[in-house]
């Protein structure tokens, strides 16, 4: 039965209408000479494949003749199943002789050609739309917080920050020990054991209570917000001191979300927030990778990132999705930061000079076993270094060329400014990883990461004191 069906269908496809049944392909100039012809041929291949599923026997069991099956077309948007051509009558045409057969062949060919043309046009329009969306990228999203008219203005605190940094480098320290300092790391911090370790060590030597939030950095923003809220309450009830938060990269976004979502519970427990190099408004990197309807869909770019984050890093793709402009707009629209909260935001620009390509960052320690010739009977540690600065410089160059935006390699400067905050915009070239991973070629002439962190927190303390004075004066 299948053999007879295949022979009838193939002969119908090869037969030219009105040629008396000739099956010579070269006599039909419309076959395989255009994209619609290729689509039509593909539909017949799909039909031939479906013959082995038994679906045509069901058609025959309902009394459908071979001639009627010749008028059946395979829809290009379906993976199986048969349907009559929408251009013909709702019921299958009956075979009443040679003239009726020739007419039905012509009608079927015209409908197939029309449907193929429409499919080809639709595919081309879809491709053009994807190309435009890919090329445009995040050009309309970068800096959307700056353009929003309903957001409070920012205050420039760069000059005061530089003054404080200069004093700190002269060993003039003003951070109070009446609060606890909580450092919140960013994305992929679970895979870098050196993240914030040096800053915590320096603060501890100054007699300051300092903790690093042990959150799963590859988790979603809302999940981490809940964990940070629990951290703050545990510290507050244990030390009986308020908490100053310092969030870097996604850690700043997570910290801000914790205060936005749970401000009624944390109002009396938090003294302020520093957001350093955080994609508060969103990240063009995350948005360009995960945006739907672009050329990246053809290579399953989203699936690749899902495999990397979920399978290799054991994280959640939601962590990256939460940094897209779409998700940031949604969350900030529903849960803005409280205006009475003292906030300092800090952002930088990465250097793209050729010398950066030769620099390495210290990201971890590797322990050598005691039997190693270099160990001298004791487990020794060797620094693990990677060309992190070079990678971030390449990303910064890409964002500069594509969007004309200055960035630290991952976050544009305009997306890192929190509305209503005191903003620090240093001219010094610092990439996204400098705050937590020191470079082996760092020059201490302008202050190291721990000193910059201390200056930012000192500025935050001053902002909080000024806010309290302003509130007291208004109440009087």
Residue, then its C-alpha position, 0 to 999 in steps of 0.5 A: x500500500x505504501x509503495x503504490x502511494x509513494x509512486x502515485x505521489x512522486x509521479x504527481x509531483x514530477x508531472x507537469x500540468x497539461x503535458x500528457x503525463x510526462x515525467x521529465x523534470x527538465x521539461x518543467x522550468x518551474x521546478x527547483x528554479x526558485x526558493x518557493x520550489x525548494x519549499x515545495x520540494x521540502x513539503x513533498x519530502x516531509x510527506x514521503x516521511x509521513x507515509x511511514x507513520x501510518x497516517x495515510x492508511x488512516x486516510x485511505x481507511x476513510x475512503x480517500x482516493x490516490x487522486x485526492x491524496x495528490x491535492x494534499x499538501x504538508x504545512x511548513x509549520x507542522x511536523x506531521x499530519x495532512x491537511x487539504x489545501x486552503x485554496x481549494x474547496x472545503x471538501x476534496x474534489x472528485x475525479x470526473x475525467x481527464x479535464x477535471x484532473x488537469x484542472x485540479x492539478x493546475x489549481x493545486x499547483x497554483x495554491x502550492x506556489x502561492x503558499x510557498x511564496x507567502x512562506x518565503x516572504x514570511x521567512x525573509x521578513x523574520x530574518x530581517x527583523x532578527x537582524x535589526x533587533x540584533x544590530x540595534x541591541x541595547x542602544x535604546x535601553x542604556x541609560x534609561x534611568x537617566x532619562x526617566x523623569x520621575x526619578x530623583x536627581x543624583x549628587x556628585x560626590x567625587x571631589x569629597x571621595x578623593x579628599x577622603x581617599x587622600x587622607x586614608x592613604x595618610x593613615x587617617x581613618x574615620x570609619x566608626x566601629x559602632x556599625x557592622x560592615x557587610x560585604x556582598x559579592x557579585x556573580x560567580x563569587x562562589x568560584x573565586x575564593x579571593x573575593x573581598x578577602x583582602x578588604x575584610x582582612x584590612x578592616x579586621x586589622x583596624x578593629x572593625x566588625x566585617x563580614x562577607x555574605x556567603x550567598x549563592x551568587x548565581x541565584x536569582x535576585x529575589x532569592x539572594x535578597x531574602x538571604x541578605x535580609x536574614x544576614x542583616x537581621x542575624x547580625x543586628x540581633x547578635x551584635x546589637x549594631x546597625x549594618x552598613x552594606x557594600x555590594x559589588x556588581x550583582x551583589x549591589x543589585x541583590x542588596x538593593x533588592x533586599x532593602x526594597x523588598x523588606x524595608x519595613x523589616x530592615x528600616x531600623x537595622x540598616x545604616x546605608x548602602x554602597x553600590x559599586x560597579x553594579x548594573x542597577x539599571x541593567x546590563x547590555x551584556x546580559x540583555x544582548x545574550x538573552x534577548x529573544x528574537x535575535x540572530x543568536x537564537x539560530x545557534x541556541x545562545x540561550x541554551x549555551x548560557x543555560x548549560x554554562x550557568x546551570x550545569x557547570x556553575x550549578x547556578x540559576x539562569x534567572x541570575x543573569x536574566x535578572x540583570x537584563x534591562x527588561x527585568x530591572x525595569x520591572x523590579x524597580x517599577x514595583x519595588x523602588x529603593x526607599x528615598x530616606x536610605x543613604x546611598x553611594x554609587x560608584x562606577x569606573x571605566x576600564x582601560x583599553x590601552x595595549x599594556x592591559x593585555x599583558x596584565x594578570x589578576x590574582x584570583x585564587x591560591x593553589x595549594x601544593x602537597x607537602x611532598x612537592x620539592x617547593x613545599x619544604x615539608x609544608x603545604x605551600x600556596x601558589x597564586x592562581x592568575x588569569x588575564x582578567x583585565x585583558x578580557x574586560x578591556x576587550x569587552x569595554x572596547x566592544x561596548x565603546x565601538x558598538x554603543x559609544x558607551x564607557x564601561x568597566x567591561x561589563x557595566x556602563x557608567x550610566x547604568x551604574x548610577x542609582x537615582x537619588x544617590x551620591x555618585x562617585x565618578x573617578x577618572x582613574x581607569x579601573x575595570x570591573x574586577x579590580x575592586x575584588x581581584x588585585x592585579x599583580x602590576x597594581x601601583x599603590x600610588x593612587x590607593x588599593x581596593x581596600x582603601x577605595x572601599x574604606x573611602x566609599x564607606x566613609x563617604x556613606x557615613x557622612x551622607x547618613x549623618x547629613x541626612x539625619x541632620x536634615x530630617x531633624x531640622x525639618x522636624x523642628 
